[in-house]
Amino acid sequence: MFKNVLAGLQQRVDGAMAVSLIGLDGIAVETINDQNVPLDVLGAEFGGFIKSIRHANTELNTGEVLQFALVTEKYITFLSEVTPDYYILLVLRPDGNYGRARFELSKAKYLLRDELI
């Protein structure tokens, strides 16, 4: 089930290089990575970011982190919440379709969420 949802997401987003369902600890539940993107490192780092942001949000009262994007020279990287403990990590080429990625991530959330609760 997880692999099918992730594969569909990757196929529908122009420029998608890799996608992974990860726990907040950064450990992958399922991954599709045909381009040798360092998803294990990215997942671990993003898990740390989310934990830090959650801590800051208790002081700022901004609510839960639903999506986090990092744009660099090599990648556009999204971390999108499925549940408070699970996220989809999507990596695009710099010329990838940012808007379509956000739309497909929001759809995938609902397909995966019930399986994880």
Secondary structure, 3 states (H helix, E strand, C coil): CHHHHHHHHHHHCCCEEEEEEEECCCCEEEEEECCCCCHHHHHHHHHHHHHHHHHHHHHHCCCCCCEEEEECCCCEEEEEEEECCEEEEEEECCCCCHHHHHHHHHHHHHHHHHHHC
